Amino acid sequence: MERVDVARDKKLARILREKKTLEVMIRIYCMGSHGNGKSICNDCQELLDYANRRVDNCPLIANKPTCLNCKIHCYETPKRERIRVVMRYAGPRMLSRHPALAIAHLVDGRRKAP
C-alpha cells in the first residue's frame, strides 16, 4: 500500500513542478514582451490554462521528458508554436530568476521519452 502512495506522490509532485515551470516561463515572457505590470495578459493566461490542461491529461507525467523531447505532441499546432516562443524567450532567463526550476527543467530535458 505504501508503494502506491509513493508513486502517486511522485506523480503529483511532477505535475505540480511542471505546472509551476510553465507558469514561471509564461510570466517571464509576458512581463518581458507585453509589460502588463504584475498580472499576465489574457492571451498568456489562456496559453497557461491550455498548457495546464495538457499537463493534467499527460499519460507520461511521472516519467515524461520535456515537451520538446516527447514523442506525444498533445499541443495543437498554433499553441505549440506559441509555447515554443515563450520557452525560447524565458528559458535563458530562468536560470537567474528561478534556478531550481531551471535546473529541474534541464534534467527533465535529458530524460528519454518512454
Sine and cosine of phi, psi and omega as CSV:
sin_phi,cos_phi,sin_psi,cos_psi,sin_omega,cos_omega
0.00,0.00,-0.66,0.76,-0.04,-1.00
-0.90,0.43,-0.57,0.82,0.01,-1.00
-0.88,0.47,-0.64,0.77,0.03,-1.00
-0.89,0.45,-0.67,0.75,0.02,-1.00
-0.89,0.45,-0.65,0.76,0.00,-1.00
-0.90,0.43,-0.71,0.71,0.02,-1.00
-0.89,0.46,-0.68,0.74,0.01,-1.00
-0.91,0.42,-0.66,0.75,0.01,-1.00
-0.91,0.42,-0.61,0.79,0.02,-1.00
-0.91,0.42,-0.68,0.73,0.01,-1.00
-0.90,0.44,-0.69,0.72,0.02,-1.00
-0.89,0.45,-0.68,0.74,0.02,-1.00
-0.88,0.47,-0.64,0.77,0.01,-1.00
-0.91,0.42,-0.68,0.73,0.03,-1.00
-0.88,0.48,-0.73,0.69,-0.02,-1.00
-0.90,0.44,-0.65,0.76,0.01,-1.00
-0.92,0.38,-0.66,0.76,0.03,-1.00
-0.88,0.47,-0.69,0.72,0.01,-1.00
-0.92,0.40,-0.64,0.77,0.02,-1.00
-0.90,0.44,-0.68,0.74,0.02,-1.00
-0.88,0.48,-0.71,0.71,0.04,-1.00
-0.87,0.50,-0.71,0.70,-0.01,-1.00
-0.88,0.48,-0.72,0.70,-0.02,-1.00
-0.90,0.44,-0.70,0.72,-0.02,-1.00
-0.91,0.42,-0.68,0.73,0.00,-1.00
-0.92,0.39,-0.62,0.79,0.03,-1.00
-0.90,0.44,-0.71,0.70,0.03,-1.00
-0.86,0.51,-0.72,0.69,0.00,-1.00
-0.88,0.47,-0.76,0.65,-0.07,-1.00
-0.90,0.44,-0.71,0.70,-0.01,-1.00
-0.91,0.42,-0.58,0.82,0.01,-1.00
-0.98,0.19,-0.52,0.85,-0.08,-1.00
-0.99,-0.15,-0.57,0.82,-0.08,-1.00
-0.94,-0.35,-0.37,0.93,0.10,-1.00
0.79,0.61,0.74,0.67,-0.05,-1.00
-1.00,0.01,0.34,0.94,0.00,-1.00
1.00,0.01,-0.78,-0.62,-0.11,-0.99
-1.00,-0.05,-0.34,0.94,-0.02,-1.00
-0.93,-0.36,0.44,-0.90,0.00,-1.00
-0.99,0.16,0.43,-0.90,-0.04,-1.00
-0.95,0.32,0.19,-0.98,-0.04,-1.00
-0.88,0.47,-0.65,0.76,0.01,-1.00
-0.89,0.45,-0.67,0.74,0.01,-1.00
-0.94,0.33,-0.58,0.82,0.06,-1.00
-0.91,0.42,-0.63,0.77,0.05,-1.00
-0.88,0.47,-0.68,0.73,0.04,-1.00
-0.90,0.44,-0.67,0.74,0.03,-1.00
-0.89,0.45,-0.71,0.71,0.03,-1.00
-0.87,0.49,-0.68,0.73,0.02,-1.00
-0.89,0.46,-0.74,0.68,-0.01,-1.00
-0.89,0.46,-0.64,0.77,0.03,-1.00
-0.90,0.44,-0.61,0.79,0.07,-1.00
-0.91,0.42,-0.61,0.79,0.04,-1.00
-0.90,0.44,-0.68,0.73,0.02,-1.00
-0.89,0.45,-0.70,0.72,0.00,-1.00
-0.85,0.53,-0.52,0.85,-0.05,-1.00
-0.98,-0.22,0.15,0.99,-0.05,-1.00
-0.95,0.32,0.84,-0.54,0.00,-1.00
-0.96,0.26,-0.24,0.97,-0.07,-1.00
-0.96,-0.28,0.17,0.99,-0.27,-0.96
-0.79,0.62,-0.66,0.75,-0.06,-1.00
-0.91,0.42,-0.56,0.83,-0.04,-1.00
-0.84,-0.54,0.34,0.94,-0.13,-0.99
-0.97,0.25,0.58,-0.81,0.15,-0.99
-0.99,0.16,-0.11,-0.99,0.13,-0.99
-0.92,0.40,0.36,-0.93,-0.05,-1.00
-0.85,0.52,-0.56,0.83,0.01,-1.00
-0.84,0.54,-0.63,0.78,-0.06,-1.00
-1.00,-0.10,0.06,1.00,-0.06,-1.00
-0.99,0.16,0.59,-0.81,0.02,-1.00
-0.99,0.12,-0.29,0.96,0.03,-1.00
-0.97,-0.23,0.94,-0.34,0.02,-1.00
-0.99,-0.11,0.99,-0.15,-0.12,-0.99
-1.00,-0.03,-0.14,0.99,0.05,-1.00
-0.99,0.16,0.62,-0.79,0.17,-0.99
-0.90,0.44,0.49,-0.87,-0.10,-0.99
-0.80,0.59,-0.74,0.67,0.00,-1.00
-0.89,0.45,-0.61,0.79,0.00,-1.00
-0.94,0.34,-0.59,0.81,0.02,-1.00
-0.88,0.47,-0.66,0.75,0.03,-1.00
-0.92,0.39,-0.64,0.77,0.03,-1.00
-0.89,0.46,-0.69,0.72,-0.03,-1.00
-0.94,0.35,-0.52,0.86,0.08,-1.00
-0.89,0.46,-0.69,0.72,0.02,-1.00
-0.88,0.48,-0.71,0.71,0.02,-1.00
-0.86,0.51,-0.74,0.67,-0.07,-1.00
-0.93,0.37,-0.59,0.81,0.06,-1.00
-0.88,0.47,-0.62,0.78,0.01,-1.00
-0.97,0.25,-0.76,0.65,-0.15,-0.99
-0.98,0.17,-0.51,0.86,-0.07,-1.00
-0.77,0.64,-0.82,0.57,-0.01,-1.00
-0.90,0.44,-0.43,0.91,-0.03,-1.00
-1.00,0.09,-0.27,0.96,-0.04,-1.00
-0.90,0.44,-0.64,0.77,-0.10,-1.00
-0.86,0.51,-0.62,0.78,0.00,-1.00
-0.99,0.11,-0.47,0.88,-0.08,-1.00
-1.00,-0.07,-0.57,0.82,-0.02,-1.00
-0.60,-0.80,0.94,0.34,-0.13,-0.99
-0.86,0.51,-0.62,0.78,-0.03,-1.00
-0.91,0.42,-0.70,0.72,0.04,-1.00
-0.91,0.41,-0.63,0.78,0.00,-1.00
-0.89,0.45,-0.70,0.72,0.00,-1.00
-0.92,0.40,-0.68,0.73,0.04,-1.00
-0.87,0.49,-0.64,0.77,0.02,-1.00
-0.91,0.41,-0.64,0.77,0.05,-1.00
-0.91,0.42,-0.65,0.76,0.05,-1.00
-0.89,0.45,-0.70,0.71,0.03,-1.00
-0.86,0.51,-0.57,0.82,0.00,-1.00
-0.92,0.40,-0.34,0.94,0.04,-1.00
-1.00,0.09,-0.23,0.97,0.00,-1.00
-0.93,0.36,0.62,-0.78,0.12,-0.99
-0.99,0.12,0.60,-0.80,0.06,-1.00
-0.94,0.35,0.73,-0.69,0.00,-1.00
-0.92,0.38,0.00,0.00,0.00,0.00
